[in-house]
């Protein structure tokens, strides 16, 4: 299997996951205050929304790579 087909399959899977979940959340650590042995850290939860057009676009581009990716002219 060629690299182009593997990349196409990965895009299709990423597009399906983007449409299925719609967003993902991660925790970002920030250190605000450091006074000698004392340290205050703040953990912020960040949410990233994945637009529907990005998921559909990834599926379409992945499909095009599977169909037309190995043609050499």
Phi and psi in degrees as GROMACS dihedral restraints (atoms count N, CA, C in turn):
[ dihedral_restraints ]
;  ai    aj    ak    al  type     phi  dphi    fc
    3     4     5     6     1   -81.3    20    10
    4     5     6     7     1   165.2    20    10
    6     7     8     9     1   -64.0    20    10
    7     8     9    10     1   -35.8    20    10
    9    10    11    12     1   -64.3    20    10
   10    11    12    13     1   -42.0    20    10
   12    13    14    15     1   -67.1    20    10
   13    14    15    16     1   -39.6    20    10
   15    16    17    18     1   -63.1    20    10
   16    17    18    19     1   -42.5    20    10
   18    19    20    21     1   -64.3    20    10
   19    20    21    22     1   -38.6    20    10
   21    22    23    24     1   -63.2    20    10
   22    23    24    25     1   -43.3    20    10
   24    25    26    27     1   -64.1    20    10
   25    26    27    28     1   -41.1    20    10
   27    28    29    30     1   -63.0    20    10
   28    29    30    31     1   -39.7    20    10
   30    31    32    33     1   -65.1    20    10
   31    32    33    34     1   -40.0    20    10
   33    34    35    36     1   -63.5    20    10
   34    35    36    37     1   -44.7    20    10
   36    37    38    39     1   -63.5    20    10
   37    38    39    40     1   -43.1    20    10
   39    40    41    42     1   -63.8    20    10
   40    41    42    43     1   -39.4    20    10
   42    43    44    45     1   -64.8    20    10
   43    44    45    46     1   -41.9    20    10
   45    46    47    48     1   -64.3    20    10
   46    47    48    49     1   -43.6    20    10
   48    49    50    51     1   -64.3    20    10
   49    50    51    52     1   -38.4    20    10
   51    52    53    54     1   -63.4    20    10
   52    53    54    55     1   -39.4    20    10
   54    55    56    57     1   -72.3    20    10
   55    56    57    58     1   -35.9    20    10
   57    58    59    60     1   -70.9    20    10
   58    59    60    61     1   -43.2    20    10
   60    61    62    63     1   -94.3    20    10
   61    62    63    64     1   -37.7    20    10
   63    64    65    66     1    80.6    20    10
   64    65    66    67     1   -26.5    20    10
   66    67    68    69     1  -164.4    20    10
   67    68    69    70     1   164.4    20    10
   69    70    71    72     1  -141.6    20    10
   70    71    72    73     1   154.4    20    10
   72    73    74    75     1  -119.6    20    10
   73    74    75    76     1   140.0    20    10
   75    76    77    78     1  -137.1    20    10
   76    77    78    79     1   160.1    20    10
   78    79    80    81     1  -106.1    20    10
   79    80    81    82     1   130.0    20    10
   81    82    83    84     1  -112.4    20    10
   82    83    84    85     1   124.2    20    10
   84    85    86    87     1   -88.3    20    10
   85    86    87    88     1   131.8    20    10
   87    88    89    90     1  -129.1    20    10
   88    89    90    91     1   136.3    20    10
   90    91    92    93     1  -107.1    20    10
   91    92    93    94     1   114.0    20    10
   93    94    95    96     1   -96.6    20    10
   94    95    96    97     1   -43.9    20    10
   96    97    98    99     1  -126.7    20    10
   97    98    99   100     1   131.6    20    10
   99   100   101   102     1  -132.4    20    10
  100   101   102   103     1   107.5    20    10
  102   103   104   105     1  -121.8    20    10
  103   104   105   106     1    97.3    20    10
  105   106   107   108     1    59.2    20    10
  106   107   108   109     1  -124.6    20    10
  108   109   110   111     1   -79.3    20    10
  109   110   111   112     1    -9.3    20    10
  111   112   113   114     1   -91.2    20    10
  112   113   114   115     1   136.5    20    10
  114   115   116   117     1  -140.4    20    10
  115   116   117   118     1   127.8    20    10
  117   118   119   120     1  -104.8    20    10
  118   119   120   121     1   128.1    20    10
  120   121   122   123     1  -122.8    20    10
  121   122   123   124     1   145.8    20    10
  123   124   125   126     1  -120.3    20    10
  124   125   126   127     1   133.9    20    10
  126   127   128   129     1  -109.0    20    10
  127   128   129   130     1   120.3    20    10
  129   130   131   132     1  -105.2    20    10
  130   131   132   133     1   135.2    20    10
  132   133   134   135     1   -91.9    20    10
  133   134   135   136     1   124.8    20    10
  135   136   137   138     1  -112.6    20    10
  136   137   138   139     1   137.5    20    10
  138   139   140   141     1  -116.9    20    10
  139   140   141   142     1   129.9    20    10
  141   142   143   144     1  -110.8    20    10
  142   143   144   145     1   119.5    20    10
  144   145   146   147     1   -88.5    20    10
  145   146   147   148     1   134.8    20    10
  147   148   149   150     1  -101.2    20    10
  148   149   150   151     1   117.6    20    10
  150   151   152   153     1   -66.0    20    10
  151   152   153   154     1   150.0    20    10
  153   154   155   156     1   -61.3    20    10
  154   155   156   157     1   -39.7    20    10
  156   157   158   159     1   -62.9    20    10
  157   158   159   160     1   -30.4    20    10
  159   160   161   162     1   -70.3    20    10
  160   161   162   163     1   -40.5    20    10
  162   163   164   165     1   -65.5    20    10
  163   164   165   166     1   -44.8    20    10
  165   166   167   168     1   -66.2    20    10
  166   167   168   169     1   -40.7    20    10
  168   169   170   171     1   -62.4    20    10
  169   170   171   172     1   -40.3    20    10
  171   172   173   174     1   -64.4    20    10
  172   173   174   175     1   -39.5    20    10
  174   175   176   177     1   -65.7    20    10
  175   176   177   178     1   -43.5    20    10
  177   178   179   180     1   -65.1    20    10
  178   179   180   181     1   -47.5    20    10
  180   181   182   183     1   -64.5    20    10
  181   182   183   184     1   -40.0    20    10
  183   184   185   186     1   -61.8    20    10
  184   185   186   187     1   -41.7    20    10
  186   187   188   189     1   -64.3    20    10
  187   188   189   190     1   -41.6    20    10
  189   190   191   192     1   -63.3    20    10
  190   191   192   193     1   -38.8    20    10
  192   193   194   195     1   -64.7    20    10
  193   194   195   196     1   -37.0    20    10
  195   196   197   198     1   -66.7    20    10
  196   197   198   199     1   -39.8    20    10
  198   199   200   201     1   -79.1    20    10
  199   200   201   202     1   -47.2    20    10
  201   202   203   204     1  -108.6    20    10
  202   203   204   205     1     2.6    20    10
  204   205   206   207     1   -69.5    20    10
  205   206   207   208     1   -31.4    20    10
  207   208   209   210     1   -96.7    20    10
  208   209   210   211     1     5.2    20    10
  210   211   212   213     1   -79.7    20    10
  211   212   213   214     1   125.9    20    10
  213   214   215   216     1  -116.2    20    10
  214   215   216   217     1   132.8    20    10
